[in-house]
Amino acid sequence: MTTEPIEGKLLGKRVDYPKQYSPELLVAVPRHLNREQYDIDAENLPFTGFDAWHAYEIGFLTNKGLPVSGVIKFVYQCNNPYLIESKSLKLYLNSFNMEKRGDSVSEGIEIVTAQIKSDLERVLQTEIRIIFFSKDNSSSTDFDNYEVLEERPEMEELIFNSFTEDPSLIMLSDKAGTLRIATHLLRSNCKITHQPDWGSAFIHIKADKLPDLKGLMQYLVSFRNENHFHEEICEMIYKRLWDIVKPEELAVTCIYTRRGGIDICPARASHADLLPDILGDASILTRKLLKQ
């Protein structure tokens, strides 16, 4: 008898939207399920980092029936045992749609935000930093000084024929120094439904032998047929570069396209000061990037 993976509790199934507050919908997925495949030791992680989420489908009613809507941003560390499954979060957030909370907009926002924080912390077993935005205060991004690989002329001359993750494509050059490179061509697929997930990857790397840029471009394209969650893709890229390049410094951030009203932005780094400051601050909405 095959046991259904916990990730598939809601994904890939027709599920009616809840008509009332439903915290039982939240599904936590153990991080170790993917990390063990890539020799990532949960007791000795080769990175620090966080997962930043933006949820655009959040709304409720005040006690007088006035609709309130906005965006919530929440951030939690990557060293906790679980990640949240995004469809379960979407359904959970929509369970607030017809709920009445607070005698005023500000009071309702405070009540709803506190409830979401409490529910997520209970399920994920970690601290959540969360803010409800009822108006746009977006700021700049952390990635203005990254070179986009596909904009380099030589990339159009490359042959791409590997579309499942292939670390053999990562080759070392004779160049030492620091690279800050990006691609908006990242594409993988949902682990359960196999629906396409589009995104951007931003990589900071300092090493005695930097990766060859052509091979790195081919490697990032090779995720096109991989079926993993966003957080797992980010950690896979990081771990391959960490093992092959053996850099002094490494940071990988993946910014994914909004799907189902939610975008997920995992960041992993060898040193905490390499993590993106604005993305990791729950109190700031960043300016949208190309793939968001």
C-alpha positions as CSV (number, residue, x, y, z in Angstrom):
1,M,0.0,0.0,0.0
2,T,1.5,3.4,-1.1
3,T,1.4,6.1,1.6
4,E,0.5,9.5,0.2
5,P,3.2,12.1,0.8
6,I,2.2,14.8,3.3
7,E,2.9,17.4,0.5
8,G,0.0,15.9,-1.5
9,K,-2.6,16.4,1.2
10,L,-4.1,19.3,-0.8
11,L,-1.9,19.8,-3.8
12,G,-3.3,18.4,-7.1
13,K,-6.7,17.9,-5.6
14,R,-10.0,19.8,-6.0
15,V,-10.6,21.5,-2.7
16,D,-13.5,23.9,-2.0
17,Y,-12.5,27.3,-0.6
18,P,-13.3,27.4,3.2
19,K,-16.3,29.5,4.2
20,Q,-15.0,30.1,7.7
21,Y,-11.7,30.4,9.6
22,S,-9.9,27.0,9.1
23,P,-6.4,26.7,10.7
24,E,-6.5,23.0,10.3
25,L,-5.9,23.4,6.6
26,L,-2.2,24.4,7.2
27,V,0.2,21.7,6.1
28,A,3.8,21.6,7.3
29,V,6.3,19.7,5.2
30,P,9.5,18.3,6.9
31,R,12.6,19.9,5.3
32,H,14.6,16.7,5.8
33,L,12.6,14.9,3.1
34,N,14.6,16.7,0.4
35,R,17.8,17.6,2.3
36,E,18.7,14.0,2.8
37,Q,18.9,13.4,-0.9
38,Y,21.7,16.0,-1.2
39,D,23.7,15.2,1.9
40,I,22.5,18.3,3.7
41,D,22.9,17.6,7.4
42,A,20.1,19.3,9.4
43,E,22.4,19.3,12.5
44,N,25.2,21.0,10.6
45,L,23.7,23.0,7.8
46,P,26.2,24.4,5.3
47,F,24.2,27.7,5.2
48,T,22.2,30.2,7.1
49,G,19.1,31.8,5.6
50,F,15.4,32.4,5.6
51,D,12.2,32.0,3.5
52,A,10.4,35.2,2.7
53,W,6.7,34.9,1.6
54,H,4.4,37.5,0.1
55,A,0.7,36.6,0.2
56,Y,-1.5,38.9,-1.9
57,E,-4.9,37.2,-1.2
58,I,-5.6,38.2,2.3
59,G,-8.8,40.0,3.5
60,F,-11.4,40.0,6.1
61,L,-14.4,42.1,7.3
62,T,-14.5,44.5,10.3
63,N,-17.3,43.9,12.8
64,K,-19.4,46.4,10.7
65,G,-18.9,44.4,7.5
66,L,-16.3,46.7,5.9
67,P,-13.9,44.6,3.7
68,V,-10.2,45.0,4.5
69,S,-7.6,43.7,2.1
70,G,-3.8,44.0,1.6
71,V,-0.6,42.0,1.4
72,I,1.1,40.1,4.2
73,K,4.8,39.4,4.2
74,F,6.3,36.9,6.6
75,V,9.8,35.6,7.1
76,Y,11.1,32.6,9.0
77,Q,14.5,31.0,9.4
78,C,15.6,27.9,7.4
79,N,16.9,26.0,10.4
80,N,13.4,25.1,11.6
81,P,12.2,21.5,10.9
82,Y,9.4,22.5,8.5
83,L,8.3,24.6,5.5
84,I,4.7,25.5,4.8
85,E,2.9,24.0,1.8
86,S,1.7,26.9,-0.3
87,K,-1.7,25.7,-1.4
88,S,-2.6,25.0,2.2
89,L,-1.5,28.5,3.1
90,K,-3.6,30.0,0.3
91,L,-6.7,28.1,1.5
92,Y,-6.0,29.1,5.1
93,L,-5.6,32.8,4.3
94,N,-8.8,32.8,2.2
95,S,-10.7,31.3,5.2
96,F,-10.5,34.8,6.7
97,N,-12.5,36.3,3.8
98,M,-15.9,36.5,5.5
99,E,-14.7,36.5,9.1
100,K,-15.4,39.6,11.1
101,R,-12.5,40.9,13.2
102,G,-12.2,44.3,15.0
103,D,-14.3,47.4,15.4
104,S,-11.9,49.3,13.1
105,V,-9.6,48.5,10.2
106,S,-6.5,48.9,12.4
107,E,-7.9,46.8,15.2
108,G,-8.9,44.1,12.7
109,I,-5.5,44.0,11.1
110,E,-3.9,43.6,14.5
111,I,-6.2,40.7,15.4
112,V,-5.8,38.9,12.1
113,T,-2.1,39.4,11.9
114,A,-1.7,38.0,15.5
115,Q,-3.8,35.0,14.6
116,I,-1.9,34.2,11.5
117,K,1.4,34.5,13.3
118,S,0.2,32.2,16.1
119,D,-1.1,29.6,13.7
120,L,2.0,29.5,11.6
121,E,4.3,29.4,14.6
122,R,2.4,26.5,16.0
123,V,2.5,24.5,12.7
124,L,6.1,25.4,11.7
125,Q,7.5,25.2,15.3
126,T,9.5,28.4,14.8
127,E,9.3,32.2,15.2
128,I,7.6,34.1,12.3
129,R,8.1,37.8,11.6
130,I,4.9,39.0,9.9
131,I,3.5,42.3,8.7
132,F,0.1,43.2,7.1
133,F,0.4,45.9,4.5
134,S,-2.8,47.8,3.6
135,K,-1.0,50.2,1.3
136,D,2.1,50.0,-0.9
137,N,5.4,51.1,0.7
138,S,7.6,49.2,-1.6
139,S,11.3,50.0,-1.5
140,S,14.3,49.1,-3.7
141,T,15.6,45.6,-4.1
142,D,18.8,43.9,-2.8
143,F,19.8,42.9,-6.3
144,D,20.5,46.0,-8.4
145,N,24.2,45.3,-8.9
146,Y,23.9,41.7,-10.3
147,E,24.9,40.9,-13.9
148,V,22.2,38.9,-15.7
149,L,23.9,35.9,-17.4
150,E,21.6,35.6,-20.4
151,E,22.3,39.2,-21.4
152,R,25.9,38.2,-22.1
153,P,26.3,37.9,-25.9
154,E,28.1,34.5,-25.7
155,M,25.1,32.8,-24.1
156,E,23.2,32.8,-27.3
157,E,25.9,30.7,-28.9
158,L,25.6,28.0,-26.2
159,I,23.9,24.6,-26.8
160,F,21.5,23.6,-24.1
161,N,20.5,20.0,-24.0
162,S,20.4,19.1,-20.3
163,F,17.0,19.8,-18.6
164,T,17.3,17.8,-15.5
165,E,19.6,19.0,-12.8
166,D,23.2,18.2,-13.9
167,P,26.0,19.3,-11.6
168,S,28.6,18.0,-14.1
169,L,27.9,21.3,-16.0
170,I,29.5,23.3,-13.2
171,M,33.1,23.7,-14.3
172,L,35.9,25.8,-12.7
173,S,37.8,28.6,-14.4
174,D,41.2,29.9,-13.5
175,K,39.8,33.2,-12.3
176,A,39.7,34.2,-8.7
177,G,37.6,36.9,-7.1
178,T,33.9,37.7,-6.5
179,L,30.9,37.2,-8.8
180,R,27.4,38.6,-8.5
181,I,25.4,37.1,-11.2
182,A,21.7,36.4,-11.9
183,T,19.4,34.7,-14.3
184,H,15.7,35.2,-14.9
185,L,15.5,31.9,-16.8
186,L,15.1,29.7,-13.7
187,R,12.3,27.2,-14.2
188,S,11.4,24.1,-12.2
189,N,8.1,22.3,-11.5
190,C,5.9,21.8,-8.4
191,K,6.9,18.6,-6.6
192,I,3.4,17.2,-6.6
193,T,1.4,18.8,-9.4
194,H,4.4,19.3,-11.8
195,Q,3.0,22.7,-12.7
196,P,5.8,25.0,-13.9
197,D,7.3,27.5,-11.5
198,W,9.1,30.4,-13.0
199,G,11.7,32.5,-11.2
200,S,15.0,34.3,-10.9
201,A,18.2,33.2,-9.2
202,F,20.8,35.6,-7.7
203,I,24.2,34.2,-6.8
204,H,27.1,35.8,-4.9
205,I,30.3,33.8,-4.9
206,K,33.8,34.5,-3.8
207,A,36.4,31.8,-4.6
208,D,40.0,31.0,-5.7
209,K,38.5,29.3,-8.8
210,L,35.2,30.8,-9.9
211,P,32.8,28.8,-11.9
212,D,32.9,29.1,-15.7
213,L,29.9,31.3,-16.6
214,K,28.8,29.3,-19.6
215,G,28.7,26.1,-17.6
216,L,26.9,27.9,-14.8
217,M,24.3,29.1,-17.2
218,Q,23.8,25.6,-18.6
219,Y,23.5,24.3,-15.0
220,L,20.8,26.7,-14.0
221,V,18.8,25.9,-17.1
222,S,19.1,22.2,-16.3
223,F,16.5,22.6,-13.6
224,R,13.8,23.0,-16.2
225,N,12.4,19.5,-15.7
226,E,13.1,19.2,-11.9
227,N,10.1,18.7,-9.6
228,H,10.8,20.3,-6.3
229,F,9.5,23.0,-4.0
230,H,11.1,26.5,-4.3
231,E,13.0,26.2,-1.1
232,E,14.5,22.9,-2.2
233,I,15.7,24.3,-5.5
234,C,17.5,27.1,-3.8
235,E,19.2,24.6,-1.4
236,M,20.1,22.3,-4.3
237,I,21.8,25.1,-6.2
238,Y,23.7,26.3,-3.1
239,K,24.8,22.7,-2.1
240,R,26.2,21.9,-5.6
241,L,28.1,25.2,-5.8
242,W,29.4,24.7,-2.2
243,D,30.6,21.2,-2.9
244,I,32.1,21.8,-6.4
245,V,33.5,25.3,-6.2
246,K,34.4,25.2,-2.5
247,P,34.0,29.0,-2.2
248,E,35.0,31.3,0.6
249,E,31.6,33.0,0.4
250,L,28.4,31.9,-1.2
251,A,24.8,33.2,-1.3
252,V,21.9,32.0,-3.4
253,T,18.5,33.7,-3.4
254,C,15.6,32.5,-5.6
255,I,12.7,34.9,-6.3
256,Y,9.7,33.0,-7.7
257,T,6.7,34.2,-9.7
258,R,3.5,34.7,-7.8
259,R,1.2,31.6,-8.1
260,G,-2.0,31.2,-6.3
261,G,-1.6,34.7,-4.9
262,I,1.7,33.8,-3.2
263,D,5.3,34.2,-4.1
264,I,8.1,32.4,-2.2
265,C,11.6,33.8,-1.9
266,P,14.2,31.5,-0.2
267,A,17.7,32.8,0.6
268,R,20.7,30.8,1.7
269,A,24.2,32.0,2.5
270,S,27.5,30.9,4.0
271,H,27.6,34.1,6.2
272,A,24.6,36.0,7.6
273,D,25.9,39.3,6.3
274,L,25.5,38.0,2.7
275,L,21.8,37.5,3.1
276,P,19.6,40.1,1.3
277,D,18.7,42.8,3.9
278,I,15.5,44.2,2.5
279,L,14.0,40.8,1.5
280,G,14.7,39.5,4.9
281,D,12.9,42.4,6.7
282,A,9.3,41.6,7.1
283,S,8.5,45.2,7.7
284,I,9.5,46.3,4.1
285,L,7.9,45.4,0.8
286,T,10.6,45.2,-1.9
287,R,10.1,46.6,-5.4
288,K,8.9,43.8,-7.6
289,L,11.5,42.0,-9.7
290,L,11.0,40.8,-13.3
291,K,9.6,37.3,-12.4
292,Q,7.4,38.5,-9.6
